Amino acid sequence: MAHRKRATSVSSSSSSNSSISSQSAVAVPLKKISKKLTRPKKKRCSSDDDEKMIMEPETDPHEELVAAARCIARCIDVFCKTKQLIMVGLSLQQRDAAENGDVSEDEDIQASRDKSPKIQDRYKRNYARLLQLVLSLKPLLGDPRKSLELNAIIKKMDATISTTHSDDTLRLKNQISHYTAFNLRSPIMPPIYDGTGSRTHLGSNHPVLARFLCPVRELKEFSKDTEKAQKKLQNSKIKMTASALPAFLWAGDLPGKDYDDNNMFEGMFEGHLLERMMRHIFTSPLSAYGEQTRATRTCNAALHDMTTVEAAHIAYGCLQVRFGIGAKNTWSEVNGDFNYRDFYNNIVDLIEDSPDPEWKDKLLRAWNMKLFKNEEGREGDSITSKDNNISSTSHEGRDDDLERVRAQMVARRAAKAAPAHPPSPPPSLSPPPPPRESMPACPSGPMPSRETTPVPPPTPRPVATPRPV
């Protein structure tokens, strides 16, 4: 024991001190070591301006990118490919610089932006929005040393855009059976979901949903003979294409009940299923039926800084409705004759490029009221249209409802702009008639009618009587 005490004396060597340190470390309880190891460390980083205390990241370092990707899916372009957007956006910037003589443009970049002017405008806007949403992205662009980091970001954002769409679809799946019924106390029959998890009995195979999906201009035939029209939908004799607008877009306890083929835009984008799905996605599931509720979590509209409803929001809701009531078990961009990308872009283009600005403004204000209880939007901002997507592929024939709607809008706008009275006839080229003699001024009172003023007969002249001789 005495020898052990002398080993710990002050006059011992440095090796003894090391031994003491190790013994002291062993004496520390394991519980305390665990706490020290799991406690986040603080790092001090210095800069020319100031010194900042930063914590080691405990969350996803690309959380900003994930939030931006979710916003892109719901509010900008659900079919966006981040790498292509960045590549085309940069090439368009380089083209503008080359036109100004600042830099030269290589052939590869020139080929990457070989798109129509309208699509180029769309890429420009979406690229600018991407840089606004992700401020940390701009320093990585054009820097070869950051290419690996940039590729990782692009991959993560594309995956998030895809999962955002599928997550919304999954959350809406169990609610569609309730949202489809116009009257909540009268659920549709047969039930939409039978507990099997399969969707093959939906879409045109379901007697009620077949009307929702039926092209609106075929509703008259559908109403006359539902069973016959349903079979035509199933065997594609009635084609459901991206330009044949489905009946669920129109208002009515039965979709398109009050549809007017001569005024197609009246009641369009006012269907009850679309309205409930939009509320579910952007505000909350509890607000789907329009009731005022107290939110228990931040809604997607607030997370995405969405203050007003725009064309891309409506198109995203239409996309979710169309797939949600369809018979396809898994998501794919093309389903038979129907192309979801074209359908989405057609709706964005129809609203954004409407030839009737008054109709567009009225539509967006109505949607602001439905979602935010305020025509001006969630924060009372004025309506501003920002999105302008690519136009749809043209389709000839009866199922091209888009051109018909536009033509009717143009006609209505022209009718409103027409003067109330017919225009004056053009001046005659014949010589003017000779001037008449000046007439006395008419009295201020009404002119007496010649027919009502009797003219006295002329007095006969007396005949002379001969005198007697």
C-alpha positions as a Markdown table, in Angstrom:
| # | Residue | x | y | z |
|---|---|---|---|---|
| 1 | Met | 0.0 | 0.0 | 0.0 |
| 2 | Ala | 2.9 | 2.4 | 0.9 |
| 3 | His | 4.5 | 1.7 | -2.5 |
| 4 | Arg | 1.2 | 2.6 | -4.2 |
| 5 | Lys | 1.1 | 5.9 | -2.3 |
| 6 | Arg | 4.6 | 6.8 | -3.3 |
| 7 | Ala | 3.8 | 6.1 | -6.9 |
| 8 | Thr | 1.3 | 8.9 | -6.8 |
| 9 | Ser | 3.5 | 11.5 | -5.0 |
| 10 | Val | 4.2 | 14.9 | -6.4 |
| 11 | Ser | 7.9 | 14.0 | -7.0 |
| 12 | Ser | 7.1 | 11.2 | -9.4 |
| 13 | Ser | 8.1 | 11.3 | -13.0 |
| 14 | Ser | 6.0 | 12.5 | -16.0 |
| 15 | Ser | 5.2 | 8.9 | -16.8 |
| 16 | Ser | 3.5 | 8.6 | -13.4 |
| 17 | Asn | 1.5 | 11.7 | -14.2 |
| 18 | Ser | 0.3 | 10.0 | -17.4 |
| 19 | Ser | -0.7 | 7.0 | -15.4 |
| 20 | Ile | -2.7 | 9.2 | -13.0 |
| 21 | Ser | -4.5 | 10.8 | -15.9 |
| 22 | Ser | -5.5 | 7.5 | -17.3 |
| 23 | Gln | -6.7 | 6.3 | -13.9 |
| 24 | Ser | -8.7 | 9.4 | -13.5 |
| 25 | Ala | -10.3 | 8.9 | -16.9 |
| 26 | Val | -11.3 | 5.4 | -15.9 |
| 27 | Ala | -12.8 | 6.7 | -12.8 |
| 28 | Val | -15.3 | 8.9 | -14.8 |
| 29 | Pro | -18.7 | 7.1 | -14.9 |
| 30 | Leu | -19.6 | 5.7 | -18.3 |
| 31 | Lys | -22.9 | 7.6 | -18.2 |
| 32 | Lys | -21.1 | 11.0 | -18.2 |
| 33 | Ile | -18.9 | 9.9 | -21.1 |
| 34 | Ser | -22.0 | 9.1 | -23.1 |
| 35 | Lys | -23.5 | 12.5 | -22.4 |
| 36 | Lys | -20.3 | 14.2 | -23.6 |
| 37 | Leu | -20.1 | 12.2 | -26.7 |
| 38 | Thr | -23.7 | 12.8 | -27.8 |
| 39 | Arg | -23.7 | 16.5 | -27.0 |
| 40 | Pro | -23.4 | 18.6 | -30.2 |
| 41 | Lys | -20.1 | 20.3 | -30.5 |
| 42 | Lys | -19.8 | 24.0 | -31.2 |
| 43 | Lys | -17.4 | 25.3 | -33.8 |
| 44 | Arg | -16.1 | 28.8 | -34.1 |
| 45 | Cys | -15.6 | 30.1 | -37.6 |
| 46 | Ser | -14.0 | 33.4 | -38.2 |
| 47 | Ser | -14.5 | 35.8 | -41.2 |
| 48 | Asp | -13.5 | 39.3 | -42.1 |
| 49 | Asp | -16.9 | 40.7 | -40.8 |
| 50 | Asp | -17.5 | 38.8 | -37.7 |
| 51 | Glu | -17.2 | 35.5 | -35.8 |
| 52 | Lys | -20.2 | 33.1 | -35.7 |
| 53 | Met | -20.9 | 30.3 | -33.4 |
| 54 | Ile | -22.4 | 27.5 | -35.4 |
| 55 | Met | -23.7 | 24.1 | -34.4 |
| 56 | Glu | -22.8 | 20.9 | -36.1 |
| 57 | Pro | -25.7 | 20.1 | -38.4 |
| 58 | Glu | -28.1 | 17.6 | -36.8 |
| 59 | Thr | -30.7 | 17.7 | -39.6 |
| 60 | Asp | -30.6 | 17.2 | -43.4 |
| 61 | Pro | -28.1 | 19.8 | -44.8 |
| 62 | His | -30.3 | 20.0 | -47.9 |
| 63 | Glu | -33.6 | 20.7 | -46.1 |
| 64 | Glu | -33.9 | 24.0 | -48.0 |
| 65 | Leu | -33.6 | 22.1 | -51.2 |
| 66 | Val | -36.2 | 19.6 | -50.1 |
| 67 | Ala | -38.7 | 22.3 | -49.2 |
| 68 | Ala | -38.0 | 24.0 | -52.5 |
| 69 | Ala | -38.6 | 20.8 | -54.4 |
| 70 | Arg | -42.0 | 20.3 | -52.7 |
| 71 | Cys | -43.0 | 23.8 | -53.7 |
| 72 | Ile | -41.9 | 23.2 | -57.3 |
| 73 | Ala | -44.1 | 20.1 | -57.5 |
| 74 | Arg | -47.3 | 21.7 | -56.1 |
| 75 | Cys | -46.9 | 25.3 | -57.3 |
| 76 | Ile | -44.6 | 25.6 | -60.3 |
| 77 | Asp | -44.3 | 22.4 | -62.4 |
| 78 | Val | -45.0 | 18.9 | -61.2 |
| 79 | Phe | -43.1 | 17.5 | -64.2 |
| 80 | Cys | -40.0 | 19.6 | -63.6 |
| 81 | Lys | -36.6 | 17.9 | -64.1 |
| 82 | Thr | -34.1 | 19.9 | -62.1 |
| 83 | Lys | -31.0 | 19.1 | -64.2 |
| 84 | Gln | -32.7 | 20.0 | -67.5 |
| 85 | Leu | -34.1 | 23.2 | -65.9 |
| 86 | Ile | -30.7 | 24.3 | -64.8 |
| 87 | Met | -29.0 | 23.3 | -68.1 |
| 88 | Val | -31.6 | 25.1 | -70.2 |
| 89 | Gly | -31.7 | 28.1 | -67.8 |
| 90 | Leu | -27.9 | 28.5 | -67.9 |
| 91 | Ser | -27.8 | 28.1 | -71.7 |
| 92 | Leu | -30.5 | 30.8 | -72.2 |
| 93 | Gln | -28.5 | 33.1 | -70.0 |
| 94 | Gln | -25.4 | 32.4 | -72.0 |
| 95 | Arg | -27.3 | 33.0 | -75.2 |
| 96 | Asp | -28.4 | 36.4 | -74.0 |
| 97 | Ala | -24.8 | 37.2 | -73.0 |
| 98 | Ala | -23.6 | 36.1 | -76.5 |
| 99 | Glu | -26.1 | 38.3 | -78.2 |
| 100 | Asn | -24.7 | 41.2 | -76.2 |
| 101 | Gly | -21.2 | 40.2 | -77.3 |
| 102 | Asp | -20.1 | 39.3 | -73.8 |
| 103 | Val | -19.2 | 35.6 | -74.3 |
| 104 | Ser | -19.3 | 33.1 | -77.1 |
| 105 | Glu | -21.8 | 30.3 | -77.1 |
| 106 | Asp | -20.7 | 26.6 | -77.6 |
| 107 | Glu | -22.7 | 24.2 | -79.8 |
| 108 | Asp | -23.7 | 21.8 | -77.0 |
| 109 | Ile | -25.4 | 24.6 | -75.0 |
| 110 | Gln | -27.0 | 26.0 | -78.1 |
| 111 | Ala | -28.6 | 22.6 | -78.8 |
| 112 | Ser | -29.8 | 22.2 | -75.3 |
| 113 | Arg | -32.0 | 25.3 | -75.6 |
| 114 | Asp | -33.3 | 24.5 | -79.1 |
| 115 | Lys | -37.0 | 24.9 | -78.0 |
| 116 | Ser | -39.9 | 27.1 | -79.1 |
| 117 | Pro | -40.0 | 30.7 | -77.8 |
| 118 | Lys | -42.9 | 29.9 | -75.5 |
| 119 | Ile | -41.2 | 27.0 | -73.9 |
| 120 | Gln | -38.0 | 29.1 | -73.5 |
| 121 | Asp | -40.0 | 31.7 | -71.6 |
| 122 | Arg | -41.4 | 29.0 | -69.4 |
| 123 | Tyr | -37.9 | 27.7 | -68.6 |
| 124 | Lys | -36.7 | 31.3 | -67.9 |
| 125 | Arg | -39.4 | 31.9 | -65.4 |
| 126 | Asn | -39.1 | 28.5 | -63.7 |
| 127 | Tyr | -35.3 | 28.8 | -63.5 |
| 128 | Ala | -35.6 | 32.2 | -61.9 |
| 129 | Arg | -38.0 | 30.8 | -59.4 |
| 130 | Leu | -35.6 | 27.9 | -58.6 |
| 131 | Leu | -32.8 | 30.4 | -57.8 |
| 132 | Gln | -35.2 | 32.4 | -55.6 |
| 133 | Leu | -36.3 | 29.3 | -53.7 |
| 134 | Val | -32.7 | 27.9 | -53.3 |
| 135 | Leu | -30.4 | 30.8 | -52.6 |
| 136 | Ser | -27.5 | 28.4 | -51.9 |
| 137 | Leu | -27.7 | 26.9 | -55.4 |
| 138 | Lys | -26.4 | 29.8 | -57.4 |
| 139 | Pro | -22.8 | 29.6 | -56.1 |
| 140 | Leu | -22.6 | 26.0 | -57.3 |
| 141 | Leu | -23.6 | 26.7 | -60.9 |
| 142 | Gly | -20.7 | 26.8 | -63.4 |
| 143 | Asp | -18.1 | 25.8 | -60.8 |
| 144 | Pro | -16.5 | 22.5 | -61.9 |
| 145 | Arg | -15.1 | 21.9 | -58.4 |
| 146 | Lys | -18.7 | 21.8 | -57.1 |
| 147 | Ser | -20.1 | 19.4 | -59.8 |
| 148 | Leu | -20.4 | 16.5 | -57.4 |
| 149 | Glu | -22.2 | 18.5 | -54.8 |
| 150 | Leu | -24.5 | 20.0 | -57.5 |
| 151 | Asn | -25.3 | 16.5 | -58.9 |
| 152 | Ala | -26.2 | 15.3 | -55.5 |
| 153 | Ile | -28.5 | 18.2 | -55.0 |
| 154 | Ile | -30.2 | 17.7 | -58.4 |
| 155 | Lys | -30.8 | 14.0 | -57.6 |
| 156 | Lys | -32.3 | 14.8 | -54.3 |
| 157 | Met | -34.6 | 17.5 | -55.6 |
| 158 | Asp | -35.9 | 15.3 | -58.5 |
| 159 | Ala | -36.6 | 12.5 | -56.0 |
| 160 | Thr | -38.4 | 14.9 | -53.7 |
| 161 | Ile | -40.6 | 16.3 | -56.6 |
| 162 | Ser | -41.6 | 12.7 | -57.5 |
| 163 | Thr | -42.3 | 11.7 | -53.9 |
| 164 | Thr | -44.3 | 14.8 | -53.2 |
| 165 | His | -46.7 | 14.0 | -56.0 |
| 166 | Ser | -47.0 | 10.3 | -54.9 |
| 167 | Asp | -47.4 | 11.3 | -51.2 |
| 168 | Asp | -50.3 | 13.6 | -52.0 |
| 169 | Thr | -51.9 | 10.9 | -54.1 |
| 170 | Leu | -51.5 | 8.4 | -51.2 |
| 171 | Arg | -53.1 | 10.8 | -48.7 |
| 172 | Leu | -56.0 | 11.6 | -51.0 |
| 173 | Lys | -56.7 | 7.9 | -51.7 |
| 174 | Asn | -58.8 | 7.2 | -48.7 |
| 175 | Gln | -60.7 | 10.4 | -48.9 |
| 176 | Ile | -61.8 | 10.3 | -52.6 |
| 177 | Ser | -64.8 | 8.1 | -51.7 |
| 178 | His | -66.0 | 10.8 | -49.4 |
| 179 | Tyr | -65.1 | 13.8 | -51.6 |
| 180 | Thr | -66.8 | 12.4 | -54.7 |
| 181 | Ala | -70.3 | 12.3 | -53.2 |
| 182 | Phe | -72.0 | 15.7 | -53.6 |
| 183 | Asn | -74.2 | 15.0 | -50.6 |
| 184 | Leu | -72.2 | 13.6 | -47.7 |
| 185 | Arg | -75.2 | 11.7 | -46.4 |
| 186 | Ser | -75.6 | 9.9 | -49.7 |
| 187 | Pro | -72.3 | 8.0 | -50.5 |
| 188 | Ile | -71.9 | 6.8 | -54.0 |
| 189 | Met | -72.7 | 3.3 | -54.9 |
| 190 | Pro | -71.1 | 0.9 | -55.5 |
| 191 | Pro | -68.3 | 2.0 | -53.1 |
| 192 | Ile | -65.1 | 3.3 | -54.6 |
| 193 | Tyr | -62.8 | 1.2 | -52.5 |
| 194 | Asp | -63.8 | -2.4 | -51.6 |
| 195 | Gly | -60.9 | -3.1 | -49.3 |
| 196 | Thr | -58.8 | -5.0 | -51.8 |
| 197 | Gly | -56.4 | -2.2 | -52.6 |
| 198 | Ser | -57.0 | -2.6 | -56.3 |
| 199 | Arg | -58.2 | 0.3 | -58.5 |
| 200 | Thr | -59.2 | -1.7 | -61.5 |
| 201 | His | -62.9 | -1.3 | -60.7 |
| 202 | Leu | -62.6 | 2.5 | -60.8 |
| 203 | Gly | -62.4 | 4.9 | -63.7 |
| 204 | Ser | -64.7 | 4.1 | -66.7 |
| 205 | Asn | -65.4 | 0.7 | -65.0 |
| 206 | His | -67.4 | 2.5 | -62.2 |
| 207 | Pro | -70.8 | 3.8 | -63.2 |
| 208 | Val | -70.6 | 7.0 | -61.2 |
| 209 | Leu | -66.9 | 7.8 | -61.9 |
| 210 | Ala | -67.4 | 7.2 | -65.6 |
| 211 | Arg | -69.5 | 10.3 | -65.7 |
| 212 | Phe | -66.8 | 12.3 | -63.9 |
| 213 | Leu | -64.3 | 11.2 | -66.5 |
| 214 | Cys | -66.5 | 11.5 | -69.5 |
| 215 | Pro | -65.5 | 14.3 | -71.9 |
| 216 | Val | -67.9 | 17.1 | -71.1 |
| 217 | Arg | -69.1 | 17.4 | -74.7 |
| 218 | Glu | -70.3 | 13.8 | -74.7 |
| 219 | Leu | -72.4 | 14.2 | -71.6 |
| 220 | Lys | -75.6 | 14.4 | -73.6 |
| 221 | Glu | -75.0 | 10.9 | -75.0 |
| 222 | Phe | -74.0 | 9.7 | -71.5 |
| 223 | Ser | -77.2 | 11.0 | -70.0 |
| 224 | Lys | -79.4 | 9.3 | -72.6 |
| 225 | Asp | -77.9 | 5.8 | -72.2 |
| 226 | Thr | -75.4 | 5.6 | -69.4 |
| 227 | Glu | -74.6 | 1.9 | -69.9 |
| 228 | Lys | -73.9 | 2.3 | -73.6 |
| 229 | Ala | -71.8 | 5.4 | -73.1 |
| 230 | Gln | -69.8 | 3.7 | -70.4 |
| 231 | Lys | -68.9 | 0.8 | -72.8 |
| 232 | Lys | -67.8 | 3.4 | -75.4 |
| 233 | Leu | -65.5 | 4.9 | -72.8 |
| 234 | Gln | -64.1 | 1.5 | -72.0 |
| 235 | Asn | -63.4 | 0.5 | -75.6 |
| 236 | Ser | -62.2 | 4.0 | -76.6 |
| 237 | Lys | -65.0 | 4.7 | -79.0 |
| 238 | Ile | -65.4 | 7.8 | -76.9 |
| 239 | Lys | -61.8 | 8.9 | -76.5 |
| 240 | Met | -60.5 | 10.4 | -73.3 |
| 241 | Thr | -57.6 | 12.6 | -74.3 |
| 242 | Ala | -55.7 | 15.4 | -72.7 |
| 243 | Ser | -57.6 | 18.0 | -74.8 |
| 244 | Ala | -61.1 | 16.4 | -74.2 |
| 245 | Leu | -61.9 | 18.2 | -70.9 |
| 246 | Pro | -63.5 | 15.8 | -68.3 |
| 247 | Ala | -66.9 | 16.6 | -66.8 |
| 248 | Phe | -65.5 | 16.7 | -63.2 |
| 249 | Leu | -64.1 | 20.2 | -64.0 |
| 250 | Trp | -67.7 | 21.6 | -64.2 |
| 251 | Ala | -70.1 | 22.4 | -61.3 |
| 252 | Gly | -73.2 | 20.5 | -60.5 |
| 253 | Asp | -74.4 | 17.8 | -58.1 |
| 254 | Leu | -73.9 | 15.6 | -61.2 |
| 255 | Pro | -70.7 | 16.8 | -62.9 |
| 256 | Gly | -71.5 | 19.1 | -65.8 |
| 257 | Lys | -75.2 | 19.1 | -65.0 |
| 258 | Asp | -75.7 | 22.7 | -66.1 |
| 259 | Tyr | -73.0 | 22.6 | -68.8 |
| 260 | Asp | -73.7 | 24.9 | -71.8 |
| 261 | Asp | -72.0 | 23.9 | -75.0 |
| 262 | Asn | -72.2 | 27.4 | -76.2 |
| 263 | Asn | -70.6 | 28.8 | -73.0 |
| 264 | Met | -68.2 | 26.2 | -72.0 |
| 265 | Phe | -66.2 | 28.4 | -69.7 |
| 266 | Glu | -69.2 | 29.0 | -67.4 |
| 267 | Gly | -68.9 | 26.8 | -64.4 |
| 268 | Met | -65.5 | 25.4 | -65.5 |
| 269 | Phe | -63.0 | 24.6 | -62.8 |
| 270 | Glu | -65.9 | 24.7 | -60.2 |
| 271 | Gly | -66.5 | 21.0 | -59.7 |
| 272 | His | -67.1 | 20.0 | -56.0 |
| 273 | Leu | -64.5 | 17.1 | -56.2 |
| 274 | Leu | -61.8 | 19.5 | -57.5 |
| 275 | Glu | -62.6 | 22.1 | -54.8 |
| 276 | Arg | -62.4 | 19.5 | -52.0 |
| 277 | Met | -59.1 | 18.0 | -53.3 |
| 278 | Met | -57.6 | 21.5 | -53.6 |
| 279 | Arg | -58.5 | 22.4 | -50.0 |
| 280 | His | -57.1 | 19.0 | -48.8 |
| 281 | Ile | -53.8 | 19.6 | -50.5 |
| 282 | Phe | -53.1 | 23.3 | -49.9 |
| 283 | Thr | -55.0 | 24.2 | -46.7 |
| 284 | Ser | -55.8 | 21.1 | -44.7 |
| 285 | Pro | -57.9 | 17.9 | -44.8 |
| 286 | Leu | -60.2 | 19.3 | -42.2 |
| 287 | Ser | -61.0 | 22.3 | -44.4 |
| 288 | Ala | -61.9 | 20.1 | -47.4 |
| 289 | Tyr | -65.7 | 20.8 | -47.0 |
| 290 | Gly | -65.2 | 24.5 | -46.5 |
| 291 | Glu | -65.6 | 24.7 | -42.8 |
| 292 | Gln | -63.5 | 27.2 | -40.8 |
| 293 | Thr | -61.1 | 25.1 | -38.7 |
| 294 | Arg | -58.2 | 25.7 | -36.4 |
| 295 | Ala | -55.1 | 24.3 | -38.0 |
| 296 | Thr | -52.9 | 22.0 | -35.8 |
| 297 | Arg | -50.0 | 22.3 | -38.2 |
| 298 | Thr | -48.7 | 24.6 | -40.8 |
| 299 | Cys | -50.5 | 24.1 | -44.1 |
| 300 | Asn | -48.8 | 23.6 | -47.4 |
| 301 | Ala | -49.9 | 27.0 | -48.7 |
| 302 | Ala | -48.0 | 28.7 | -45.8 |
| 303 | Leu | -45.0 | 26.4 | -46.2 |
| 304 | His | -44.7 | 27.3 | -49.9 |
| 305 | Asp | -45.4 | 31.0 | -49.3 |
| 306 | Met | -48.5 | 30.6 | -51.4 |
| 307 | Thr | -50.5 | 33.8 | -51.0 |
| 308 | Thr | -52.8 | 33.6 | -54.1 |
| 309 | Val | -54.1 | 30.7 | -56.3 |
| 310 | Glu | -52.5 | 30.5 | -59.7 |
| 311 | Ala | -52.9 | 28.4 | -62.7 |
| 312 | Ala | -50.3 | 25.8 | -61.7 |
| 313 | His | -52.2 | 25.2 | -58.4 |
| 314 | Ile | -55.4 | 24.5 | -60.2 |
| 315 | Ala | -53.7 | 22.2 | -62.7 |
| 316 | Tyr | -52.0 | 20.2 | -59.9 |
| 317 | Gly | -55.4 | 19.7 | -58.3 |
| 318 | Cys | -56.9 | 18.6 | -61.6 |
| 319 | Leu | -54.1 | 16.1 | -62.1 |
| 320 | Gln | -54.6 | 14.6 | -58.6 |
| 321 | Val | -58.4 | 14.3 | -59.2 |
| 322 | Arg | -57.9 | 12.7 | -62.7 |
| 323 | Phe | -55.5 | 10.1 | -61.4 |
| 324 | Gly | -57.3 | 9.6 | -58.1 |
| 325 | Ile | -60.6 | 8.4 | -59.7 |
| 326 | Gly | -58.8 | 6.5 | -62.5 |
| 327 | Ala | -58.4 | 2.7 | -62.8 |
| 328 | Lys | -54.6 | 2.7 | -63.0 |
| 329 | Asn | -52.9 | 1.1 | -59.9 |
| 330 | Thr | -49.5 | 2.7 | -60.4 |
| 331 | Trp | -48.6 | 6.2 | -61.6 |
| 332 | Ser | -47.5 | 6.6 | -65.2 |
| 333 | Glu | -47.4 | 9.7 | -67.4 |
| 334 | Val | -49.4 | 8.1 | -70.2 |
| 335 | Asn | -52.6 | 6.0 | -69.7 |
| 336 | Gly | -54.0 | 4.8 | -73.0 |
| 337 | Asp | -55.1 | 7.8 | -75.0 |
| 338 | Phe | -54.6 | 10.1 | -72.0 |
| 339 | Asn | -51.4 | 12.0 | -71.3 |
| 340 | Tyr | -51.1 | 13.5 | -67.9 |
| 341 | Arg | -48.3 | 15.9 | -68.8 |
| 342 | Asp | -50.3 | 17.3 | -71.7 |
| 343 | Phe | -53.4 | 17.6 | -69.5 |
| 344 | Tyr | -51.5 | 19.5 | -66.8 |
| 345 | Asn | -49.9 | 21.9 | -69.3 |
| 346 | Asn | -53.2 | 22.4 | -71.2 |
| 347 | Ile | -54.9 | 23.6 | -68.0 |
| 348 | Val | -52.0 | 26.0 | -67.1 |
| 349 | Asp | -52.0 | 27.3 | -70.6 |
| 350 | Leu | -55.7 | 27.7 | -70.9 |
| 351 | Ile | -55.9 | 29.8 | -67.7 |
| 352 | Glu | -52.6 | 31.8 | -68.1 |
| 353 | Asp | -53.2 | 32.6 | -71.8 |
| 354 | Ser | -56.9 | 33.1 | -71.6 |
| 355 | Pro | -58.2 | 35.5 | -74.3 |
| 356 | Asp | -60.7 | 36.8 | -71.7 |
| 357 | Pro | -58.7 | 38.5 | -68.9 |
| 358 | Glu | -61.9 | 39.3 | -67.0 |
| 359 | Trp | -62.8 | 35.6 | -66.9 |
| 360 | Lys | -59.3 | 34.7 | -65.6 |
| 361 | Asp | -59.4 | 37.3 | -62.9 |
| 362 | Lys | -62.8 | 36.2 | -61.8 |
| 363 | Leu | -61.7 | 32.5 | -61.7 |
| 364 | Leu | -58.6 | 33.2 | -59.6 |
| 365 | Arg | -60.5 | 35.4 | -57.2 |
| 366 | Ala | -63.1 | 32.8 | -56.7 |
| 367 | Trp | -60.4 | 30.2 | -55.9 |
| 368 | Asn | -58.8 | 32.6 | -53.4 |
| 369 | Met | -62.2 | 32.9 | -51.7 |
| 370 | Lys | -62.6 | 29.1 | -51.6 |
| 371 | Leu | -59.1 | 28.4 | -50.2 |
| 372 | Phe | -58.4 | 31.6 | -48.1 |
| 373 | Lys | -61.8 | 33.2 | -47.5 |
| 374 | Asn | -60.5 | 36.3 | -49.2 |
| 375 | Glu | -60.7 | 37.3 | -52.9 |
| 376 | Glu | -57.3 | 39.0 | -52.6 |
| 377 | Gly | -55.5 | 35.9 | -51.3 |
| 378 | Arg | -54.1 | 34.5 | -48.0 |
| 379 | Glu | -52.5 | 37.8 | -47.0 |
| 380 | Gly | -54.8 | 40.2 | -49.0 |
| 381 | Asp | -52.3 | 40.6 | -51.8 |
| 382 | Ser | -53.6 | 41.5 | -55.2 |
| 383 | Ile | -54.0 | 38.8 | -57.8 |
| 384 | Thr | -50.9 | 38.5 | -60.0 |
| 385 | Ser | -50.4 | 35.9 | -62.6 |
| 386 | Lys | -46.9 | 34.4 | -62.6 |
| 387 | Asp | -47.0 | 31.0 | -64.2 |
| 388 | Asn | -47.0 | 30.6 | -68.0 |
| 389 | Asn | -46.5 | 27.1 | -69.0 |
| 390 | Ile | -46.0 | 25.5 | -72.4 |
| 391 | Ser | -49.0 | 25.1 | -74.7 |
| 392 | Ser | -50.5 | 21.7 | -75.3 |
| 393 | Thr | -50.1 | 19.5 | -78.3 |
| 394 | Ser | -52.8 | 20.4 | -80.8 |
| 395 | His | -55.5 | 17.9 | -81.4 |
| 396 | Glu | -57.9 | 18.0 | -84.3 |
| 397 | Gly | -61.5 | 17.0 | -84.2 |
| 398 | Arg | -64.4 | 17.1 | -81.7 |
| 399 | Asp | -62.3 | 16.3 | -78.6 |
| 400 | Asp | -60.2 | 19.6 | -78.9 |
| 401 | Asp | -62.3 | 21.5 | -76.3 |
| 402 | Leu | -59.5 | 24.0 | -75.6 |
| 403 | Glu | -59.8 | 25.9 | -78.9 |
| 404 | Arg | -63.5 | 26.0 | -78.6 |
| 405 | Val | -63.3 | 27.5 | -75.1 |
| 406 | Arg | -60.9 | 30.1 | -76.3 |
| 407 | Ala | -63.0 | 31.0 | -79.3 |
| 408 | Gln | -66.1 | 31.5 | -77.1 |
| 409 | Met | -64.0 | 33.7 | -74.8 |
| 410 | Val | -62.9 | 35.8 | -77.7 |
| 411 | Ala | -66.5 | 36.2 | -78.9 |
| 412 | Arg | -67.7 | 37.2 | -75.5 |
| 413 | Arg | -65.0 | 39.8 | -75.0 |
| 414 | Ala | -65.7 | 41.2 | -78.5 |
| 415 | Ala | -69.4 | 41.4 | -77.7 |
| 416 | Lys | -68.6 | 43.4 | -74.5 |
| 417 | Ala | -66.3 | 45.7 | -76.4 |
| 418 | Ala | -68.9 | 46.4 | -79.2 |
| 419 | Pro | -70.7 | 49.8 | -79.1 |
| 420 | Ala | -74.3 | 49.8 | -77.7 |
| 421 | His | -75.7 | 51.6 | -80.8 |
| 422 | Pro | -75.1 | 50.7 | -84.4 |
| 423 | Pro | -72.4 | 52.8 | -86.1 |
| 424 | Ser | -73.3 | 55.7 | -88.3 |
| 425 | Pro | -73.5 | 55.0 | -92.1 |
| 426 | Pro | -70.5 | 56.1 | -94.1 |
| 427 | Pro | -70.8 | 59.5 | -95.8 |
| 428 | Ser | -72.3 | 59.5 | -99.3 |
| 429 | Leu | -70.0 | 60.2 | -102.3 |
| 430 | Ser | -72.9 | 62.0 | -104.3 |
| 431 | Pro | -72.9 | 65.8 | -104.5 |
| 432 | Pro | -74.8 | 67.5 | -101.7 |
| 433 | Pro | -78.3 | 68.8 | -102.4 |
| 434 | Pro | -78.8 | 72.5 | -103.1 |
| 435 | Pro | -79.4 | 74.6 | -99.9 |
| 436 | Arg | -83.0 | 75.3 | -99.0 |
| 437 | Glu | -84.4 | 78.7 | -98.2 |
| 438 | Ser | -84.0 | 79.7 | -94.6 |
| 439 | Met | -86.9 | 78.7 | -92.5 |
| 440 | Pro | -88.1 | 80.6 | -89.4 |
| 441 | Ala | -87.0 | 79.2 | -86.2 |
| 442 | Cys | -89.3 | 76.6 | -84.7 |
| 443 | Pro | -90.9 | 77.3 | -81.3 |
| 444 | Ser | -89.6 | 75.5 | -78.3 |
| 445 | Gly | -92.9 | 73.7 | -77.9 |
| 446 | Pro | -93.9 | 70.7 | -79.9 |
| 447 | Met | -94.6 | 71.1 | -83.6 |
| 448 | Pro | -98.4 | 71.0 | -84.4 |
| 449 | Ser | -99.4 | 68.2 | -86.7 |
| 450 | Arg | -100.8 | 69.1 | -90.1 |
| 451 | Glu | -103.3 | 66.2 | -89.9 |
| 452 | Thr | -104.9 | 67.5 | -86.7 |
| 453 | Thr | -105.2 | 71.2 | -87.9 |
| 454 | Pro | -108.3 | 71.6 | -90.1 |
| 455 | Val | -108.0 | 73.8 | -93.1 |
| 456 | Pro | -111.1 | 76.1 | -93.8 |
| 457 | Pro | -112.6 | 75.6 | -97.2 |
| 458 | Pro | -112.3 | 78.6 | -99.7 |
| 459 | Thr | -115.1 | 81.2 | -99.6 |
| 460 | Pro | -117.1 | 81.2 | -102.9 |
| 461 | Arg | -117.0 | 84.5 | -104.8 |
| 462 | Pro | -120.5 | 86.1 | -105.2 |
| 463 | Val | -122.0 | 86.0 | -108.7 |
| 464 | Ala | -123.3 | 89.4 | -110.1 |
| 465 | Thr | -127.1 | 89.7 | -110.7 |
| 466 | Pro | -128.1 | 91.3 | -114.1 |
| 467 | Arg | -130.1 | 94.6 | -113.8 |
| 468 | Pro | -133.5 | 95.0 | -115.6 |
| 469 | Val | -133.6 | 97.1 | -118.7 |
